Amino acid sequence: MAVANGMTWKRYWVRFPDGNAIGHVDHTSLVRAKDYDVFVVAREREAEEAAQAAEAAANAPAESAGGGAAASGGAGVEVNGVFIAQTWLDKSAAARARIQG
């Protein structure tokens, strides 16, 4: 790290061994070297959970097509401790279907 500045928004200039530098890197985007292995495992777990949520959203219209509003009432998925309501998954799947044709 070359420079650290900011009071309310902590940001850094990061220099890499190959000579490249990136400015205005947010504090939450940095990982200490000693915490990197834990970060990689968490990133892989988050990617897996996101893939499962996307798969559930893609399958949602087929499952709830016959049940209507009752099927999507209280259902949903939990990703990283955050509950995503089935209605949002349905809207996302419908938008993807519109975009993909």
N, CA, C and O atoms as CSV, one atom per row, in Angstrom:
chain,resi,resn,atom,element,x,y,z
A,1,MET,N,N,0.845,-1.154,0.000
A,1,MET,CA,C,0.000,0.000,0.000
A,1,MET,C,C,0.899,1.228,0.000
A,1,MET,O,O,1.810,1.342,0.819
A,2,ALA,N,N,0.637,2.136,-0.916
A,2,ALA,CA,C,1.481,3.312,-1.048
A,2,ALA,C,C,0.944,4.495,-0.249
A,2,ALA,O,O,1.698,5.142,0.477
A,3,VAL,N,N,-0.341,4.784,-0.374
A,3,VAL,CA,C,-0.933,5.938,0.290
A,3,VAL,C,C,-2.289,5.540,0.860
A,3,VAL,O,O,-3.049,4.813,0.219
A,4,ALA,N,N,-2.586,6.013,2.053
A,4,ALA,CA,C,-3.916,5.823,2.644
A,4,ALA,C,C,-4.463,7.201,2.970
A,4,ALA,O,O,-3.782,8.012,3.597
A,5,ASN,N,N,-5.702,7.471,2.542
A,5,ASN,CA,C,-6.290,8.763,2.858
A,5,ASN,C,C,-7.792,8.635,3.020
A,5,ASN,O,O,-8.394,7.629,2.645
A,6,GLY,N,N,-8.385,9.677,3.587
A,6,GLY,CA,C,-9.828,9.711,3.770
A,6,GLY,C,C,-10.213,9.564,5.223
A,6,GLY,O,O,-9.565,8.848,5.987
A,7,MET,N,N,-11.284,10.256,5.597
A,7,MET,CA,C,-11.776,10.146,6.967
A,7,MET,C,C,-13.076,9.353,7.004
A,7,MET,O,O,-13.206,8.412,7.788
A,8,THR,N,N,-14.039,9.726,6.162
A,8,THR,CA,C,-15.299,8.992,6.151
A,8,THR,C,C,-15.277,7.863,5.135
A,8,THR,O,O,-15.963,6.856,5.311
A,9,TRP,N,N,-14.499,8.019,4.077
A,9,TRP,CA,C,-14.350,6.956,3.082
A,9,TRP,C,C,-12.868,6.632,3.011
A,9,TRP,O,O,-12.096,7.344,2.369
A,10,LYS,N,N,-12.480,5.562,3.668
A,10,LYS,CA,C,-11.075,5.166,3.670
A,10,LYS,C,C,-10.743,4.541,2.326
A,10,LYS,O,O,-11.391,3.587,1.898
A,11,ARG,N,N,-9.725,5.087,1.662
A,11,ARG,CA,C,-9.324,4.575,0.359
A,11,ARG,C,C,-7.810,4.562,0.284
A,11,ARG,O,O,-7.124,5.278,1.014
A,12,TYR,N,N,-7.309,3.736,-0.609
A,12,TYR,CA,C,-5.877,3.492,-0.664
A,12,TYR,C,C,-5.379,3.501,-2.102
A,12,TYR,O,O,-6.134,3.247,-3.040
A,13,TRP,N,N,-4.092,3.800,-2.255
A,13,TRP,CA,C,-3.367,3.564,-3.499
A,13,TRP,C,C,-2.577,2.291,-3.269
A,13,TRP,O,O,-1.797,2.207,-2.320
A,14,VAL,N,N,-2.767,1.313,-4.117
A,14,VAL,CA,C,-2.093,0.026,-3.956
A,14,VAL,C,C,-1.100,-0.149,-5.094
A,14,VAL,O,O,-1.460,-0.038,-6.266
A,15,ARG,N,N,0.151,-0.421,-4.743
A,15,ARG,CA,C,1.192,-0.682,-5.744
A,15,ARG,C,C,1.503,-2.172,-5.746
A,15,ARG,O,O,1.626,-2.799,-4.694
A,16,PHE,N,N,1.629,-2.727,-6.950
A,16,PHE,CA,C,1.896,-4.148,-7.112
A,16,PHE,C,C,3.357,-4.366,-7.475
A,16,PHE,O,O,4.019,-3.452,-7.965
A,17,PRO,N,N,3.870,-5.586,-7.234
A,17,PRO,CA,C,5.282,-5.870,-7.525
A,17,PRO,C,C,5.667,-5.634,-8.988
A,17,PRO,O,O,6.834,-5.370,-9.276
A,18,ASP,N,N,4.714,-5.724,-9.911
A,18,ASP,CA,C,5.043,-5.532,-11.326
A,18,ASP,C,C,5.090,-4.053,-11.720
A,18,ASP,O,O,5.305,-3.734,-12.889
A,19,GLY,N,N,4.891,-3.149,-10.759
A,19,GLY,CA,C,4.981,-1.726,-11.032
A,19,GLY,C,C,3.640,-1.043,-11.244
A,19,GLY,O,O,3.575,0.186,-11.211
A,20,ASN,N,N,2.587,-1.785,-11.457
A,20,ASN,CA,C,1.261,-1.197,-11.635
A,20,ASN,C,C,0.739,-0.673,-10.307
A,20,ASN,O,O,1.104,-1.164,-9.238
A,21,ALA,N,N,-0.123,0.336,-10.396
A,21,ALA,CA,C,-0.744,0.903,-9.200
A,21,ALA,C,C,-2.214,1.164,-9.491
A,21,ALA,O,O,-2.589,1.516,-10.610
A,22,ILE,N,N,-3.033,0.985,-8.472
A,22,ILE,CA,C,-4.466,1.257,-8.583
A,22,ILE,C,C,-4.825,2.239,-7.479
A,22,ILE,O,O,-4.476,2.033,-6.316
A,23,GLY,N,N,-5.522,3.303,-7.847
A,23,GLY,CA,C,-5.908,4.311,-6.875
A,23,GLY,C,C,-7.345,4.177,-6.447
A,23,GLY,O,O,-8.153,3.544,-7.126
A,24,HIS,N,N,-7.661,4.772,-5.323
A,24,HIS,CA,C,-9.012,4.816,-4.766
A,24,HIS,C,C,-9.599,3.429,-4.545
A,24,HIS,O,O,-10.744,3.168,-4.912
A,25,VAL,N,N,-8.822,2.551,-3.953
A,25,VAL,CA,C,-9.304,1.220,-3.588
A,25,VAL,C,C,-9.982,1.347,-2.230
A,25,VAL,O,O,-9.382,1.827,-1.268
A,26,ASP,N,N,-11.221,0.917,-2.161
A,26,ASP,CA,C,-12.001,1.025,-0.935
A,26,ASP,C,C,-11.421,0.129,0.156
A,26,ASP,O,O,-10.866,-0.934,-0.122
A,27,HIS,N,N,-11.559,0.577,1.393
A,27,HIS,CA,C,-11.042,-0.164,2.547
A,27,HIS,C,C,-11.616,-1.578,2.618
A,27,HIS,O,O,-10.914,-2.513,3.004
A,28,THR,N,N,-12.886,-1.739,2.249
A,28,THR,CA,C,-13.521,-3.054,2.328
A,28,THR,C,C,-13.074,-3.986,1.209
A,28,THR,O,O,-13.382,-5.177,1.241
A,29,SER,N,N,-12.353,-3.463,0.222
A,29,SER,CA,C,-11.890,-4.291,-0.895
A,29,SER,C,C,-10.499,-4.867,-0.661
A,29,SER,O,O,-9.991,-5.617,-1.495
A,30,LEU,N,N,-9.887,-4.527,0.452
A,30,LEU,CA,C,-8.541,-5.013,0.752
A,30,LEU,C,C,-8.586,-6.165,1.746
A,30,LEU,O,O,-9.463,-6.228,2.607
A,31,VAL,N,N,-7.631,-7.066,1.613
A,31,VAL,CA,C,-7.513,-8.202,2.524
A,31,VAL,C,C,-6.063,-8.269,2.984
A,31,VAL,O,O,-5.145,-8.203,2.167
A,32,ARG,N,N,-5.863,-8.399,4.267
A,32,ARG,CA,C,-4.497,-8.547,4.788
A,32,ARG,C,C,-3.931,-9.889,4.353
A,32,ARG,O,O,-4.678,-10.851,4.171
A,33,ALA,N,N,-2.637,-9.958,4.187
A,33,ALA,CA,C,-1.981,-11.186,3.723
A,33,ALA,C,C,-2.290,-12.357,4.653
A,33,ALA,O,O,-2.494,-13.479,4.188
A,34,LYS,N,N,-2.326,-12.106,5.961
A,34,LYS,CA,C,-2.578,-13.198,6.908
A,34,LYS,C,C,-4.020,-13.701,6.839
A,34,LYS,O,O,-4.294,-14.826,7.258
A,35,ASP,N,N,-4.954,-12.888,6.315
A,35,ASP,CA,C,-6.360,-13.276,6.215
A,35,ASP,C,C,-6.747,-13.761,4.822
A,35,ASP,O,O,-7.914,-14.072,4.584
A,36,TYR,N,N,-5.790,-13.830,3.898
A,36,TYR,CA,C,-6.111,-14.125,2.503
A,36,TYR,C,C,-6.717,-15.515,2.314
A,36,TYR,O,O,-7.666,-15.667,1.546
A,37,ASP,N,N,-6.188,-16.533,2.999
A,37,ASP,CA,C,-6.714,-17.894,2.832
A,37,ASP,C,C,-8.180,-17.982,3.261
A,37,ASP,O,O,-8.986,-18.628,2.591
A,38,VAL,N,N,-8.522,-17.339,4.364
A,38,VAL,CA,C,-9.907,-17.322,4.835
A,38,VAL,C,C,-10.781,-16.575,3.826
A,38,VAL,O,O,-11.916,-16.974,3.564
A,39,PHE,N,N,-10.246,-15.487,3.263
A,39,PHE,CA,C,-10.977,-14.709,2.264
A,39,PHE,C,C,-11.293,-15.548,1.031
A,39,PHE,O,O,-12.407,-15.483,0.511
A,40,VAL,N,N,-10.329,-16.334,0.557
A,40,VAL,CA,C,-10.533,-17.162,-0.635
A,40,VAL,C,C,-11.621,-18.198,-0.378
A,40,VAL,O,O,-12.482,-18.415,-1.231
A,41,VAL,N,N,-11.591,-18.838,0.785
A,41,VAL,CA,C,-12.613,-19.834,1.122
A,41,VAL,C,C,-13.993,-19.175,1.181
A,41,VAL,O,O,-14.965,-19.725,0.663
A,42,ALA,N,N,-14.080,-18.004,1.807
A,42,ALA,CA,C,-15.360,-17.297,1.896
A,42,ALA,C,C,-15.854,-16.886,0.517
A,42,ALA,O,O,-17.048,-16.980,0.236
A,43,ARG,N,N,-14.952,-16.431,-0.344
A,43,ARG,CA,C,-15.338,-16.028,-1.710
A,43,ARG,C,C,-15.878,-17.216,-2.490
A,43,ARG,O,O,-16.863,-17.082,-3.216
A,44,GLU,N,N,-15.242,-18.385,-2.348
A,44,GLU,CA,C,-15.718,-19.588,-3.039
A,44,GLU,C,C,-17.090,-20.012,-2.512
A,44,GLU,O,O,-17.962,-20.409,-3.286
A,45,ARG,N,N,-17.277,-19.926,-1.188
A,45,ARG,CA,C,-18.566,-20.284,-0.597
A,45,ARG,C,C,-19.662,-19.328,-1.078
A,45,ARG,O,O,-20.768,-19.767,-1.392
A,46,GLU,N,N,-19.366,-18.030,-1.139
A,46,GLU,CA,C,-20.340,-17.053,-1.622
A,46,GLU,C,C,-20.706,-17.310,-3.075
A,46,GLU,O,O,-21.870,-17.180,-3.453
A,47,ALA,N,N,-19.722,-17.675,-3.895
A,47,ALA,CA,C,-19.994,-17.966,-5.304
A,47,ALA,C,C,-20.889,-19.191,-5.436
A,47,ALA,O,O,-21.788,-19.227,-6.276
A,48,GLU,N,N,-20.635,-20.194,-4.600
A,48,GLU,CA,C,-21.456,-21.406,-4.631
A,48,GLU,C,C,-22.891,-21.101,-4.197
A,48,GLU,O,O,-23.841,-21.584,-4.814
A,49,GLU,N,N,-23.052,-20.303,-3.138
A,49,GLU,CA,C,-24.386,-19.935,-2.674
A,49,GLU,C,C,-25.121,-19.091,-3.713
A,49,GLU,O,O,-26.328,-19.244,-3.897
A,50,ALA,N,N,-24.399,-18.206,-4.387
A,50,ALA,CA,C,-25.023,-17.387,-5.430
A,50,ALA,C,C,-25.469,-18.248,-6.599
A,50,ALA,O,O,-26.528,-18.012,-7.179
A,51,ALA,N,N,-24.663,-19.250,-6.949
A,51,ALA,CA,C,-25.043,-20.158,-8.033
A,51,ALA,C,C,-26.286,-20.955,-7.650
A,51,ALA,O,O,-27.167,-21.173,-8.483
A,52,GLN,N,N,-26.360,-21.390,-6.395
A,52,GLN,CA,C,-27.543,-22.121,-5.932
A,52,GLN,C,C,-28.784,-21.226,-5.949
A,52,GLN,O,O,-29.868,-21.675,-6.320
A,53,ALA,N,N,-28.627,-19.968,-5.549
A,53,ALA,CA,C,-29.755,-19.037,-5.560
A,53,ALA,C,C,-30.208,-18.755,-6.989
A,53,ALA,O,O,-31.406,-18.656,-7.256
A,54,ALA,N,N,-29.249,-18.627,-7.907
A,54,ALA,CA,C,-29.600,-18.395,-9.310
A,54,ALA,C,C,-30.320,-19.599,-9.890
A,54,ALA,O,O,-31.272,-19.455,-10.657
A,55,GLU,N,N,-29.860,-20.788,-9.520
A,55,GLU,CA,C,-30.514,-22.011,-9.995
A,55,GLU,C,C,-31.936,-22.099,-9.438
A,55,GLU,O,O,-32.866,-22.476,-10.151
A,56,ALA,N,N,-32.094,-21.751,-8.172
A,56,ALA,CA,C,-33.426,-21.770,-7.567
A,56,ALA,C,C,-34.337,-20.747,-8.246
A,56,ALA,O,O,-35.519,-21.012,-8.464
A,57,ALA,N,N,-33.786,-19.585,-8.578
A,57,ALA,CA,C,-34.582,-18.558,-9.256
A,57,ALA,C,C,-34.955,-18.997,-10.664
A,57,ALA,O,O,-36.058,-18.716,-11.131
A,58,ALA,N,N,-34.045,-19.682,-11.339
A,58,ALA,CA,C,-34.328,-20.151,-12.695
A,58,ALA,C,C,-35.397,-21.237,-12.684
A,58,ALA,O,O,-36.199,-21.324,-13.614
A,59,ASN,N,N,-35.417,-22.057,-11.649
A,59,ASN,CA,C,-36.402,-23.133,-11.549
A,59,ASN,C,C,-37.722,-22.663,-10.946
A,59,ASN,O,O,-38.718,-23.383,-11.021
A,60,ALA,N,N,-37.750,-21.487,-10.357
A,60,ALA,CA,C,-38.937,-20.989,-9.665
A,60,ALA,C,C,-40.166,-20.880,-10.561
A,60,ALA,O,O,-41.239,-21.303,-10.129
A,61,PRO,N,N,-40.087,-20.342,-11.782
A,61,PRO,CA,C,-41.310,-20.235,-12.591
A,61,PRO,C,C,-41.919,-21.594,-12.915
A,61,PRO,O,O,-43.143,-21.727,-12.946
A,62,ALA,N,N,-41.096,-22.595,-13.154
A,62,ALA,CA,C,-41.610,-23.924,-13.475
A,62,ALA,C,C,-42.313,-24.536,-12.267
A,62,ALA,O,O,-43.320,-25.226,-12.425
A,63,GLU,N,N,-41.799,-24.295,-11.076
A,63,GLU,CA,C,-42.388,-24.869,-9.873
A,63,GLU,C,C,-43.657,-24.140,-9.458
A,63,GLU,O,O,-44.598,-24.777,-8.984
A,64,SER,N,N,-43.709,-22.823,-9.624
A,64,SER,CA,C,-44.855,-22.059,-9.143
A,64,SER,C,C,-45.875,-21.774,-10.233
A,64,SER,O,O,-46.854,-21.072,-9.978
A,65,ALA,N,N,-45.682,-22.290,-11.429
A,65,ALA,CA,C,-46.613,-22.010,-12.526
A,65,ALA,C,C,-48.008,-22.527,-12.217
A,65,ALA,O,O,-48.992,-21.863,-12.543
A,66,GLY,N,N,-48.118,-23.697,-11.594
A,66,GLY,CA,C,-49.428,-24.257,-11.292
A,66,GLY,C,C,-50.019,-23.719,-10.010
A,66,GLY,O,O,-51.240,-23.732,-9.857
A,67,GLY,N,N,-49.205,-23.246,-9.080
A,67,GLY,CA,C,-49.700,-22.850,-7.770
A,67,GLY,C,C,-50.074,-21.396,-7.651
A,67,GLY,O,O,-50.791,-21.027,-6.721
A,68,GLY,N,N,-49.626,-20.571,-8.539
A,68,GLY,CA,C,-49.949,-19.154,-8.499
A,68,GLY,C,C,-49.344,-18.454,-7.304
A,68,GLY,O,O,-48.207,-18.731,-6.924
A,69,ALA,N,N,-50.100,-17.547,-6.709
A,69,ALA,CA,C,-49.586,-16.735,-5.611
A,69,ALA,C,C,-49.350,-17.553,-4.353
A,69,ALA,O,O,-48.482,-17.208,-3.552
A,70,ALA,N,N,-50.099,-18.621,-4.163
A,70,ALA,CA,C,-49.932,-19.434,-2.958
A,70,ALA,C,C,-48.571,-20.101,-2.930
A,70,ALA,O,O,-47.986,-20.261,-1.859
A,71,ALA,N,N,-48.057,-20.492,-4.082
A,71,ALA,CA,C,-46.765,-21.180,-4.128
A,71,ALA,C,C,-45.624,-20.239,-3.805
A,71,ALA,O,O,-44.616,-20.672,-3.246
A,72,SER,N,N,-45.753,-18.951,-4.143
A,72,SER,CA,C,-44.653,-18.029,-3.908
A,72,SER,C,C,-44.875,-17.166,-2.671
A,72,SER,O,O,-44.157,-16.186,-2.472
A,73,GLY,N,N,-45.847,-17.506,-1.844
A,73,GLY,CA,C,-46.180,-16.704,-0.681
A,73,GLY,C,C,-45.049,-16.515,0.297
A,73,GLY,O,O,-44.535,-15.401,0.403
A,74,GLY,N,N,-44.626,-17.549,1.028
A,74,GLY,CA,C,-43.614,-17.391,2.048
A,74,GLY,C,C,-42.302,-18.036,1.689
A,74,GLY,O,O,-41.400,-18.101,2.525
A,75,ALA,N,N,-42.167,-18.518,0.469
A,75,ALA,CA,C,-40.946,-19.207,0.071
A,75,ALA,C,C,-39.847,-18.196,-0.222
A,75,ALA,O,O,-40.093,-16.993,-0.302
A,76,GLY,N,N,-38.653,-18.697,-0.378
A,76,GLY,CA,C,-37.505,-17.863,-0.702
A,76,GLY,C,C,-36.228,-18.612,-0.402
A,76,GLY,O,O,-36.248,-19.808,-0.114
A,77,VAL,N,N,-35.122,-17.903,-0.471
A,77,VAL,CA,C,-33.820,-18.504,-0.208
A,77,VAL,C,C,-33.038,-17.593,0.729
A,77,VAL,O,O,-33.278,-16.388,0.790
A,78,GLU,N,N,-32.111,-18.184,1.447
A,78,GLU,CA,C,-31.234,-17.412,2.304
A,78,GLU,C,C,-29.824,-17.505,1.747
A,78,GLU,O,O,-29.288,-18.601,1.583
A,79,VAL,N,N,-29.218,-16.352,1.454
A,79,VAL,CA,C,-27.863,-16.295,0.920
A,79,VAL,C,C,-27.049,-15.384,1.830
A,79,VAL,O,O,-27.395,-14.218,2.017
A,80,ASN,N,N,-25.980,-15.908,2.390
A,80,ASN,CA,C,-25.110,-15.155,3.293
A,80,ASN,C,C,-25.883,-14.512,4.445
A,80,ASN,O,O,-25.578,-13.396,4.863
A,81,GLY,N,N,-26.885,-15.229,4.950
A,81,GLY,CA,C,-27.648,-14.737,6.080
A,81,GLY,C,C,-28.731,-13.731,5.716
A,81,GLY,O,O,-29.397,-13.193,6.601
A,82,VAL,N,N,-28.915,-13.472,4.427
A,82,VAL,CA,C,-29.929,-12.521,3.977
A,82,VAL,C,C,-31.030,-13.285,3.267
A,82,VAL,O,O,-30.756,-14.048,2.340
A,83,PHE,N,N,-32.288,-13.088,3.694
A,83,PHE,CA,C,-33.408,-13.778,3.085
A,83,PHE,C,C,-33.847,-13.040,1.828
A,83,PHE,O,O,-34.055,-11.827,1.851
A,84,ILE,N,N,-33.986,-13.780,0.734
A,84,ILE,CA,C,-34.470,-13.227,-0.529
A,84,ILE,C,C,-35.844,-13.838,-0.777
A,84,ILE,O,O,-35.973,-15.051,-0.942
A,85,ALA,N,N,-36.860,-12.998,-0.802
A,85,ALA,CA,C,-38.236,-13.465,-0.966
A,85,ALA,C,C,-38.433,-14.087,-2.341
A,85,ALA,O,O,-37.790,-13.697,-3.315
A,86,GLN,N,N,-39.326,-15.052,-2.400
A,86,GLN,CA,C,-39.595,-15.756,-3.651
A,86,GLN,C,C,-40.098,-14.803,-4.733
A,86,GLN,O,O,-39.831,-15.011,-5.917
A,87,THR,N,N,-40.820,-13.764,-4.332
A,87,THR,CA,C,-41.326,-12.816,-5.329
A,87,THR,C,C,-40.182,-12.133,-6.072
A,87,THR,O,O,-40.278,-11.888,-7.275
A,88,TRP,N,N,-39.088,-11.822,-5.350
A,88,TRP,CA,C,-37.927,-11.199,-6.004
A,88,TRP,C,C,-37.231,-12.195,-6.920
A,88,TRP,O,O,-36.758,-11.827,-7.995
A,89,LEU,N,N,-37.165,-13.448,-6.502
A,89,LEU,CA,C,-36.566,-14.472,-7.360
A,89,LEU,C,C,-37.397,-14.658,-8.622
A,89,LEU,O,O,-36.849,-14.835,-9.710
A,90,ASP,N,N,-38.726,-14.618,-8.478
A,90,ASP,CA,C,-39.615,-14.746,-9.637
A,90,ASP,C,C,-39.435,-13.576,-10.601
A,90,ASP,O,O,-39.379,-13.766,-11.816
A,91,LYS,N,N,-39.344,-12.358,-10.047
A,91,LYS,CA,C,-39.151,-11.179,-10.896
A,91,LYS,C,C,-37.821,-11.253,-11.637
A,91,LYS,O,O,-37.741,-10.899,-12.813
A,92,SER,N,N,-36.785,-11.711,-10.955
A,92,SER,CA,C,-35.471,-11.842,-11.576
A,92,SER,C,C,-35.492,-12.869,-12.698
A,92,SER,O,O,-34.933,-12.637,-13.770
A,93,ALA,N,N,-36.139,-14.005,-12.452
A,93,ALA,CA,C,-36.227,-15.050,-13.476
A,93,ALA,C,C,-37.027,-14.560,-14.678
A,93,ALA,O,O,-36.673,-14.857,-15.818
A,94,ALA,N,N,-38.106,-13.809,-14.434
A,94,ALA,CA,C,-38.912,-13.278,-15.536
A,94,ALA,C,C,-38.115,-12.268,-16.359
A,94,ALA,O,O,-38.217,-12.245,-17.586
A,95,ALA,N,N,-37.325,-11.436,-15.688
A,95,ALA,CA,C,-36.501,-10.459,-16.402
A,95,ALA,C,C,-35.451,-11.156,-17.254
A,95,ALA,O,O,-35.201,-10.754,-18.390
A,96,ARG,N,N,-34.828,-12.212,-16.700
A,96,ARG,CA,C,-33.841,-12.969,-17.488
A,96,ARG,C,C,-34.495,-13.606,-18.703
A,96,ARG,O,O,-33.911,-13.633,-19.786
A,97,ALA,N,N,-35.702,-14.118,-18.527
A,97,ALA,CA,C,-36.418,-14.747,-19.645
A,97,ALA,C,C,-36.731,-13.718,-20.729
A,97,ALA,O,O,-36.627,-14.020,-21.918
A,98,ARG,N,N,-37.120,-12.491,-20.320
A,98,ARG,CA,C,-37.392,-11.438,-21.303
A,98,ARG,C,C,-36.132,-11.060,-22.062
A,98,ARG,O,O,-36.169,-10.873,-23.278
A,99,ILE,N,N,-35.017,-10.948,-21.353
A,99,ILE,CA,C,-33.758,-10.537,-21.979
A,99,ILE,C,C,-33.233,-11.613,-22.915
A,99,ILE,O,O,-32.778,-11.312,-24.019
A,100,GLN,N,N,-33.293,-12.860,-22.480
A,100,GLN,CA,C,-32.746,-13.957,-23.278
A,100,GLN,C,C,-33.669,-14.354,-24.422
A,100,GLN,O,O,-33.250,-15.042,-25.353
A,101,GLY,N,N,-34.902,-13.929,-24.356
A,101,GLY,CA,C,-35.827,-14.199,-25.460
A,101,GLY,C,C,-36.444,-15.479,-25.344
A,101,GLY,O,O,-37.250,-15.855,-26.195
